[in-house]
């Protein structure tokens, strides 16, 4: 078996390393030639500093060359760039090839989750698309720290295939068939992590952060249930596990991005100071539009959208949230209560 990873950032490079460690030779597609050359020399210091890549990880700047003959094609691109990058690969994957989304976002304009986008752009049936999500901070995984993750696919056999392809002594994948729920958890937790970061940057403490995390989980769960996800998904690794890791860790790009906003940086300044893309900033509007279409109220997400789009400050959003009517706690409360 041979694999390809489209995207040479921190998570794409780390996942390629996991595949290689598990016995699957892997080719990474890199946008820039100098990155591909460095990967072929055994490192990717900009995105995975201090980590030596397995010799069976190679890189190329040719997308068609990267995916040629690959039975597993993992995609680790910024969610809002995936369509344009993958467009040339439509219909080129082998008949039995499986596409794997490592992305955590919702496409602006279409409201598509990343598995839906891969199905559409690559011309694959939904049963041949899987997603990987969970507490996947790339720096820790590259350093060999133990973690669990979730591999979700409509077909349990496909989920098991992907899981076995990336399982190592320190990276333990669990399988799941709730693709919708797993993807929503991955996309919306980035938005909540940005809110937690903004609160931290604005000087708020642990009580404030815990409140945002717990109420953020309610928002994720309500949206997921409205769309048909399974309730148990939100209590698992892809749900509360990923939410806690992303909201709590200084390694989280989304939390760090939000912290910079809370400290007074503009969106452009926070983006320039970031290593990689903060998906929460890019997908917040798409998530909110999805919620509005379902009649689901998501006040924290709406606050993040207001800050990112420049219609409110962090302080103003905090005042609005605190001024909301008091009500009973509960996921199943009426959405507009």
VMD Tcl script that draws the C-alpha trace (Angstrom):
set ca {
  {0.00 0.00 0.00}
  {1.16 3.53 -0.81}
  {-0.23 6.83 0.41}
  {-0.17 10.50 -0.52}
  {-0.68 13.59 1.63}
  {-1.78 16.81 -0.06}
  {-0.34 19.56 2.10}
  {3.05 19.98 3.73}
  {2.11 21.94 6.85}
  {2.48 20.72 10.41}
  {-0.42 18.26 10.45}
  {0.10 17.02 6.88}
  {3.79 16.33 7.49}
  {3.11 14.72 10.86}
  {0.38 12.48 9.44}
  {2.70 11.43 6.59}
  {5.27 10.50 9.22}
  {2.65 8.41 11.07}
  {1.72 6.59 7.87}
  {5.37 5.84 7.16}
  {5.98 4.65 10.73}
  {3.00 2.31 10.33}
  {4.59 0.81 7.20}
  {2.98 2.87 4.42}
  {5.42 4.70 2.11}
  {4.02 8.21 1.65}
  {4.51 11.08 -0.80}
  {3.72 14.63 0.31}
  {2.59 17.30 -2.12}
  {4.24 20.61 -1.22}
  {3.32 23.93 -2.78}
  {6.88 25.27 -2.65}
  {9.91 23.55 -4.17}
  {12.21 24.43 -1.27}
  {9.84 22.70 1.18}
  {9.72 19.57 -1.00}
  {13.50 19.51 -1.21}
  {13.86 19.84 2.55}
  {11.37 17.02 3.15}
  {13.33 14.82 0.76}
  {16.39 15.62 2.85}
  {14.53 14.39 5.95}
  {13.15 17.47 7.74}
  {10.49 20.17 7.59}
  {11.83 22.63 10.13}
  {9.35 25.42 9.48}
  {6.32 23.30 10.36}
  {7.69 20.34 12.36}
  {10.89 21.66 13.96}
  {13.32 19.21 15.47}
  {11.67 16.15 13.93}
  {13.47 13.72 11.64}
  {11.15 12.25 9.00}
  {11.17 8.54 8.12}
  {13.10 7.70 4.96}
  {9.89 6.44 3.32}
  {8.39 9.95 3.37}
  {9.10 11.75 0.10}
  {7.82 15.01 -1.40}
  {7.01 16.51 -4.79}
  {5.50 19.73 -6.12}
  {3.41 17.76 -8.64}
  {-0.06 16.88 -7.38}
  {-0.60 14.23 -10.05}
  {2.74 12.62 -9.26}
  {1.96 12.60 -5.55}
  {-1.35 10.74 -5.92}
  {-0.33 8.41 -8.76}
  {-0.86 4.83 -7.60}
  {-1.80 5.87 -4.06}
  {-4.49 3.78 -2.38}
  {-4.90 6.35 0.40}
  {-4.89 10.10 -0.29}
  {-5.00 12.32 2.81}
  {-5.77 16.01 2.41}
  {-4.31 18.53 4.88}
  {-5.09 21.90 3.31}
  {-6.68 25.07 4.70}
  {-10.39 24.40 4.34}
  {-11.09 27.50 2.25}
  {-8.30 26.62 -0.22}
  {-9.07 22.93 -0.67}
  {-11.40 23.29 -3.65}
  {-8.96 25.30 -5.76}
  {-5.98 23.07 -4.95}
  {-7.80 19.78 -5.52}
  {-9.69 20.77 -8.66}
  {-7.09 19.30 -11.01}
  {-7.29 15.90 -9.28}
  {-10.96 15.25 -9.99}
  {-11.42 11.75 -11.38}
  {-7.70 10.89 -11.21}
  {-7.69 8.68 -8.11}
  {-7.69 4.92 -8.53}
  {-10.94 2.94 -8.46}
  {-10.32 1.63 -4.96}
  {-8.53 4.69 -3.54}
  {-9.76 6.21 -0.28}
  {-9.61 9.94 0.38}
  {-9.02 11.07 3.97}
  {-9.82 14.54 5.23}
  {-7.43 15.88 7.84}
  {-9.15 19.26 7.55}
  {-11.39 20.89 10.15}
  {-13.66 23.49 8.66}
  {-16.82 24.33 6.73}
  {-16.58 25.84 3.25}
  {-17.79 29.40 2.97}
  {-20.60 29.90 0.49}
  {-21.54 26.24 0.15}
  {-21.73 25.14 3.80}
  {-20.05 21.88 2.82}
  {-18.14 19.86 5.36}
  {-14.73 18.74 4.16}
  {-15.76 15.14 3.46}
  {-18.60 16.48 1.29}
  {-16.16 18.74 -0.52}
  {-13.79 15.83 -1.21}
  {-16.67 13.75 -2.52}
  {-17.70 16.53 -4.86}
  {-14.30 17.75 -6.08}
  {-12.55 14.40 -6.39}
  {-15.55 12.61 -7.88}
  {-15.67 9.91 -5.20}
  {-18.64 8.09 -3.67}
  {-19.20 9.10 -0.02}
  {-18.31 5.58 1.11}
  {-14.71 6.07 -0.01}
  {-14.11 9.22 2.04}
  {-12.94 9.15 5.67}
  {-12.09 11.85 8.19}
  {-9.51 11.96 10.97}
  {-10.29 14.17 13.96}
  {-9.49 14.38 17.64}
  {-6.93 15.97 19.96}
  {-4.33 16.11 17.19}
  {-1.82 18.82 18.15}
  {0.84 18.09 15.56}
  {3.87 19.15 17.63}
  {3.05 16.68 20.40}
  {2.31 13.82 18.00}
  {5.55 14.44 16.11}
  {7.39 14.31 19.43}
  {5.95 10.85 20.08}
  {3.59 11.81 22.89}
  {0.68 9.34 23.23}
  {-2.70 10.38 21.89}
  {-5.94 8.95 20.62}
  {-7.86 10.05 17.55}
  {-11.01 9.16 15.65}
  {-11.22 7.83 12.10}
  {-14.77 8.19 10.81}
  {-16.25 6.77 7.62}
  {-19.69 5.66 6.50}
  {-18.25 2.19 5.88}
  {-16.72 0.67 9.02}
  {-14.31 -1.34 6.84}
  {-12.95 1.89 5.32}
  {-12.53 3.40 8.79}
  {-10.62 0.31 9.92}
  {-8.39 0.44 6.82}
  {-7.43 4.06 7.47}
  {-6.96 3.43 11.18}
  {-4.63 0.49 10.58}
  {-2.64 2.57 8.08}
  {-1.73 5.25 10.63}
  {-1.69 3.40 13.97}
  {1.65 3.49 15.78}
  {2.90 2.73 19.28}
  {1.90 6.24 20.39}
  {-0.94 7.13 18.00}
  {-4.13 5.15 18.68}
  {-7.04 5.57 16.23}
  {-10.60 4.64 17.20}
  {-13.20 4.09 14.47}
  {-16.60 5.71 14.13}
  {-19.32 5.81 11.45}
  {-20.76 9.21 12.51}
  {-18.92 11.25 9.89}
  {-21.25 14.22 10.32}
  {-20.78 14.45 14.07}
  {-17.02 13.96 13.99}
  {-16.57 16.65 11.35}
  {-18.79 19.18 13.09}
  {-16.85 18.69 16.31}
  {-13.59 19.36 14.47}
  {-14.86 22.45 12.70}
  {-16.73 24.19 15.52}
  {-14.18 23.51 18.27}
  {-11.77 25.78 16.38}
  {-14.27 28.62 16.66}
  {-14.74 27.99 20.39}
  {-10.95 27.83 20.88}
  {-10.64 31.23 19.25}
  {-13.20 32.57 21.72}
  {-11.24 31.06 24.63}
  {-8.05 32.64 23.35}
  {-9.73 36.02 22.99}
  {-10.96 35.80 26.57}
  {-7.45 34.95 27.76}
  {-5.91 37.81 25.82}
  {-8.50 40.16 27.28}
  {-7.42 39.21 30.80}
  {-10.13 36.74 31.76}
  {-9.29 33.80 34.01}
  {-9.98 30.09 34.37}
  {-13.64 30.47 35.32}
  {-14.31 32.44 32.15}
  {-12.44 29.96 29.99}
  {-14.23 26.98 31.55}
  {-17.57 28.65 30.94}
  {-16.78 29.24 27.27}
  {-15.54 25.67 26.80}
  {-18.59 24.08 28.44}
  {-21.12 26.34 26.75}
  {-19.19 25.91 23.51}
  {-19.72 22.17 23.77}
  {-23.44 22.86 24.11}
  {-23.35 24.89 20.89}
  {-21.50 22.12 19.03}
  {-23.88 19.48 20.31}
  {-27.04 21.41 19.50}
  {-25.93 22.02 15.93}
  {-24.86 18.42 15.52}
  {-28.13 17.02 16.83}
  {-30.10 19.36 14.59}
  {-28.20 18.01 11.58}
  {-28.59 14.37 12.60}
  {-25.34 13.50 14.38}
  {-25.21 10.91 17.15}
  {-25.19 12.29 20.73}
  {-22.35 10.06 21.97}
  {-19.92 11.53 19.42}
  {-19.79 14.82 21.34}
  {-18.66 13.12 24.54}
  {-15.80 11.32 22.79}
  {-12.32 12.10 21.49}
  {-13.56 14.06 18.49}
  {-15.88 16.10 20.71}
  {-14.90 17.03 24.23}
  {-11.40 15.56 23.79}
  {-10.47 17.78 20.85}
  {-12.29 20.77 22.34}
  {-10.32 20.63 25.60}
  {-6.98 20.17 23.84}
  {-7.54 22.98 21.35}
  {-8.94 25.43 23.90}
  {-6.29 24.72 26.54}
  {-3.01 24.32 24.69}
  {-0.64 27.16 23.75}
  {0.23 24.95 20.74}
  {-3.26 25.56 19.33}
  {-3.17 28.01 16.42}
  {-6.82 28.95 16.98}
  {-6.38 29.64 20.68}
  {-3.23 31.68 19.96}
  {-4.99 33.62 17.19}
  {-7.85 34.48 19.54}
  {-5.44 35.49 22.28}
  {-3.80 38.00 19.93}
  {-7.20 39.46 19.09}
  {-7.97 39.74 22.79}
  {-4.68 41.57 23.32}
  {-5.71 44.17 20.75}
  {-4.25 42.96 17.46}
  {-6.27 43.29 14.28}
  {-7.27 40.16 12.36}
  {-4.55 40.85 9.78}
  {-1.93 41.34 12.49}
  {-2.96 38.15 14.27}
  {-2.82 36.22 10.99}
  {0.67 37.58 10.22}
  {1.91 36.50 13.64}
  {0.52 32.97 13.29}
  {2.38 29.85 12.18}
  {-0.12 28.28 9.84}
  {-3.83 28.95 9.37}
  {-6.31 29.50 12.21}
  {-9.29 27.62 10.79}
  {-11.66 29.05 13.39}
  {-11.27 32.54 11.95}
  {-11.92 31.32 8.42}
  {-14.80 28.96 9.14}
  {-16.69 30.89 11.83}
  {-19.01 32.60 9.35}
  {-19.74 29.32 7.52}
  {-20.52 27.59 10.83}
  {-22.83 30.42 11.89}
  {-24.63 30.37 8.53}
  {-25.14 26.62 8.92}
  {-26.59 27.16 12.39}
  {-28.90 29.94 11.23}
  {-30.22 27.72 8.45}
  {-31.08 25.10 11.08}
  {-32.61 27.58 13.52}
  {-29.92 26.80 16.10}
  {-28.72 29.64 18.31}
  {-24.92 29.78 18.76}
  {-24.09 32.99 20.68}
  {-20.38 32.25 21.21}
  {-19.92 31.50 17.52}
  {-21.84 34.65 16.63}
  {-19.53 36.62 18.92}
  {-16.44 35.23 17.21}
  {-17.89 36.17 13.82}
  {-18.52 39.71 15.04}
  {-14.94 40.09 16.28}
  {-13.37 38.54 13.17}
  {-15.52 40.62 10.83}
  {-14.80 43.79 12.79}
  {-18.36 44.62 13.85}
  {-17.63 44.26 17.58}
  {-14.74 44.21 20.02}
  {-13.99 41.38 22.44}
  {-15.24 43.56 25.31}
  {-18.50 44.32 23.49}
  {-19.12 40.65 22.72}
  {-18.46 39.75 26.36}
  {-21.03 42.33 27.49}
  {-23.59 40.95 25.05}
  {-23.06 37.36 26.19}
  {-23.35 38.28 29.87}
  {-26.52 40.27 29.22}
  {-28.32 37.32 27.62}
  {-31.50 36.16 29.42}
  {-30.92 33.58 32.14}
  {-32.29 30.14 31.36}
  {-32.07 26.48 32.26}
  {-28.83 24.73 31.38}
  {-29.20 21.91 28.86}
  {-28.37 20.80 25.36}
  {-31.98 19.96 24.57}
  {-33.43 23.30 25.55}
  {-35.42 24.96 22.71}
  {-32.87 26.61 20.39}
  {-34.36 30.10 20.72}
  {-35.21 29.96 24.41}
}
mol new
graphics top color blue
foreach p $ca { graphics top sphere $p radius 0.5 }
foreach p [lrange $ca 0 end-1] q [lrange $ca 1 end] { graphics top cylinder $p $q radius 0.2 }
display resetview
